[in-house]
């Protein structure tokens, strides 16, 4: 795909993030990776580069607005215009507890990761996408977005808020050539799990290229 813009994974990890990077990278998109863990990030970048993909990585805590904005700007400088972003940070399992045991700080942390950080990404990349008349914002959530459970309270709260934000973005940006879509994955993702990372990455690619549905649920 000649002239393809950069594909950036916010919250890159060795499972879905790496699989999505491979899928988009093999289609000609330079790949940008953002994660907090510098050692893991270096490993992901090395693995991606070893497959012949143009890759750059920037370490940032995605809940740090200044750091995340700076990382996106650095990747744009290194890779060129950002055409697609996958927002897929992994929640801290320590926040996930029954609703009556959930503290305000747990809810605050989950919303900071799933919604406030998403808004930071949007503020950083959407103006340029709108000027160029094209772009894709992809968001992934767990199954709690559609099946909230009292024993996993913050996931249900944060993913519901992220889902609402994503849908509003879709409605606001569709006419300007920027496609916004959410992929909700019910069940585990991983080798041998219910959802293979490469299969989920393929679904993300279809959302990017098909530019149709604002929400797909994988069960």
C-alpha positions as semicolon CSV with decimal commas, in nm:
position;residue;x (nm);y (nm);z (nm)
1;X;0,000;0,000;0,000
2;X;0,204;0,290;-0,130
3;X;0,190;0,605;0,076
4;X;0,019;0,441;0,371
5;X;0,028;0,649;0,688
6;X;0,152;0,528;1,022
7;X;-0,037;0,283;1,241
8;X;0,012;0,348;1,612
9;X;-0,071;0,108;1,895
10;X;-0,139;0,284;2,226
11;X;-0,093;0,032;2,504
12;X;0,115;-0,208;2,298
13;X;0,162;-0,559;2,435
14;X;0,289;-0,896;2,313
15;X;-0,058;-1,032;2,230
16;X;-0,311;-0,828;2,038
17;X;-0,094;-0,518;2,004
18;X;0,188;-0,713;1,845
19;X;-0,052;-0,902;1,617
20;X;-0,217;-0,580;1,502
21;X;0,123;-0,424;1,437
22;X;0,214;-0,720;1,215
23;X;-0,115;-0,704;1,024
24;X;-0,099;-0,333;0,952
25;X;0,276;-0,335;0,900
26;X;0,259;-0,608;0,638
27;X;0,008;-0,393;0,450
28;X;0,267;-0,117;0,422
29;X;0,194;0,098;0,726
30;X;0,491;0,215;0,934
31;X;0,426;0,096;1,289
32;X;0,447;0,304;1,606
33;X;0,432;0,145;1,950
34;X;0,355;0,315;2,282
35;X;0,373;0,141;2,620
36;X;0,496;0,218;2,969
37;X;0,727;-0,081;3,019
38;X;1,048;0,012;2,839
39;X;1,194;-0,340;2,835
40;X;0,878;-0,493;2,692
41;X;0,850;-0,208;2,444
42;X;1,205;-0,265;2,323
43;X;1,131;-0,634;2,273
44;X;0,815;-0,562;2,077
45;X;0,992;-0,309;1,857
46;X;1,279;-0,547;1,791
47;X;1,042;-0,830;1,699
48;X;0,849;-0,603;1,464
49;X;1,163;-0,470;1,300
50;X;1,298;-0,825;1,259
51;X;1,001;-0,898;1,033
52;X;1,104;-0,617;0,805
53;X;0,847;-0,368;0,928
54;X;0,928;0,000;0,962
55;X;0,893;0,045;1,338
56;X;0,941;0,313;1,602
57;X;0,864;0,301;1,973
58;X;0,811;0,563;2,241
59;X;0,774;0,487;2,613
60;X;0,494;0,666;2,796
61;X;0,245;0,609;3,074
62;X;-0,080;0,652;2,880
63;X;-0,247;0,812;3,182
64;X;0,012;1,091;3,173
65;X;-0,137;1,342;2,929
66;X;0,186;1,528;2,861
67;X;0,389;1,209;2,814
68;X;0,131;1,046;2,585
69;X;0,091;1,359;2,375
70;X;0,468;1,385;2,345
71;X;0,501;1,020;2,243
72;X;0,243;1,059;1,968
73;X;0,415;1,373;1,841
74;X;0,752;1,194;1,839
75;X;0,610;0,901;1,642
76;X;0,452;1,137;1,391
77;X;0,790;1,306;1,349
78;X;0,967;0,973;1,299
79;X;0,709;0,788;1,087
80;X;0,508;1,057;0,911
81;X;0,136;1,129;0,934
82;X;-0,065;0,898;1,158
83;X;-0,339;0,727;0,959
84;X;-0,470;0,478;1,215
85;X;-0,453;0,437;1,591
86;X;-0,537;0,132;1,800
87;X;-0,622;0,233;2,157
88;X;-0,590;-0,085;2,360
89;X;-0,430;-0,033;2,702
90;X;-0,458;-0,319;2,947
91;X;-0,628;-0,248;3,281
92;X;-0,457;-0,327;3,610
93;X;-0,609;-0,649;3,742
94;X;-0,580;-0,506;4,093
95;X;-0,861;-0,261;4,016
96;X;-1,102;-0,537;3,920
97;X;-1,301;-0,645;4,223
98;X;-1,667;-0,689;4,325
99;X;-1,877;-0,375;4,305
100;X;-1,925;-0,341;4,682
101;X;-1,549;-0,369;4,734
102;X;-1,463;-0,118;4,463
103;X;-1,309;0,203;4,594
104;X;-1,344;0,546;4,436
105;X;-0,974;0,530;4,353
106;X;-1,031;0,210;4,152
107;X;-1,301;0,379;3,944
108;X;-1,087;0,690;3,901
109;X;-0,790;0,487;3,781
110;X;-0,997;0,282;3,539
111;X;-1,160;0,589;3,386
112;X;-0,822;0,760;3,357
113;X;-0,694;0,464;3,156
114;X;-0,997;0,387;2,940
115;X;-1,152;0,729;2,881
116;X;-0,925;1,019;2,979
117;X;-0,628;0,864;2,796
118;X;-0,852;0,802;2,495
119;X;-0,945;1,169;2,491
120;X;-0,576;1,259;2,502
121;X;-0,514;1,047;2,193
122;X;-0,808;1,200;2,011
123;X;-0,694;1,553;2,089
124;X;-0,345;1,469;1,961
125;X;-0,424;1,293;1,633
126;X;-0,770;1,392;1,510
127;X;-0,695;1,750;1,396
128;X;-0,435;1,625;1,147
129;X;-0,663;1,340;1,033
130;X;-0,940;1,589;0,964
131;X;-0,707;1,816;0,770
132;X;-0,597;1,520;0,559
133;X;-0,954;1,394;0,519
134;X;-0,879;1,040;0,632
135;X;-0,798;0,839;0,940
136;X;-0,914;0,557;1,164
137;X;-0,951;0,536;1,540
138;X;-0,988;0,181;1,671
139;X;-1,079;0,103;2,031
140;X;-1,086;-0,237;2,198
141;X;-1,272;-0,327;2,515
142;X;-1,336;-0,644;2,707
143;X;-1,669;-0,818;2,729
144;X;-1,776;-0,613;3,032
145;X;-1,873;-0,343;2,784
146;X;-2,172;-0,554;2,684
147;X;-2,197;-0,797;2,976
148;X;-2,121;-0,604;3,299
149;X;-2,075;-0,827;3,603
150;X;-2,099;-0,730;3,968
151;X;-1,769;-0,906;4,044
152;X;-1,576;-0,701;3,786
153;X;-1,715;-0,359;3,856
154;X;-1,459;-0,114;3,722
155;X;-1,441;-0,292;3,388
156;X;-1,814;-0,250;3,341
157;X;-1,806;0,116;3,441
158;X;-1,498;0,216;3,242
159;X;-1,585;0,021;2,929
160;X;-1,940;0,157;2,929
161;X;-1,798;0,509;2,940
162;X;-1,543;0,430;2,670
163;X;-1,818;0,279;2,452
164;X;-2,029;0,593;2,482
165;X;-1,730;0,813;2,401
166;X;-1,639;0,599;2,100
167;X;-1,991;0,611;1,959
168;X;-2,008;0,990;1,997
169;X;-1,673;1,023;1,821
170;X;-1,802;0,806;1,537
171;X;-2,107;1,025;1,492
172;X;-1,906;1,348;1,511
173;X;-1,624;1,250;1,274
174;X;-1,782;1,025;1,010
175;X;-1,864;1,305;0,768
176;X;-1,505;1,428;0,770
177;X;-1,343;1,105;0,656
178;X;-1,231;0,985;1,001
179;X;-1,370;0,643;1,088
180;X;-1,414;0,544;1,453
181;X;-1,491;0,187;1,555
182;X;-1,496;-0,022;1,870
183;X;-1,414;-0,392;1,888
184;X;-1,551;-0,558;2,202
185;X;-1,394;-0,893;2,274
186;X;-1,589;-1,130;2,497
187;X;-1,355;-1,387;2,648
188;X;-0,978;-1,422;2,660
189;X;-0,737;-1,330;2,382
190;X;-0,417;-1,532;2,340
191;X;-0,259;-1,830;2,170
192;X;-0,492;-2,124;2,219
193;X;-0,754;-1,905;2,391
194;X;-1,105;-1,829;2,266
195;X;-0,972;-1,553;2,043
196;X;-0,639;-1,587;1,865
197;X;-0,451;-1,255;1,848
198;X;-0,401;-1,281;1,472
199;X;-0,774;-1,337;1,420
200;X;-0,861;-1,032;1,629
201;X;-0,600;-0,830;1,440
202;X;-0,769;-0,938;1,118
203;X;-1,098;-0,804;1,249
204;X;-0,933;-0,472;1,331
205;X;-0,795;-0,458;0,979
206;X;-1,144;-0,516;0,838
207;X;-1,280;-0,234;1,054
208;X;-1,009;-0,006;0,919
209;X;-1,053;-0,095;0,553
210;X;-1,429;-0,154;0,550
211;X;-1,509;0,165;0,739
212;X;-1,863;0,051;0,813
213;X;-1,983;-0,065;1,153
214;X;-1,903;0,150;1,456
215;X;-1,922;-0,155;1,686
216;X;-1,834;-0,522;1,644
217;X;-1,865;-0,775;1,924
218;X;-1,654;-1,091;1,910
219;X;-1,797;-1,372;2,122
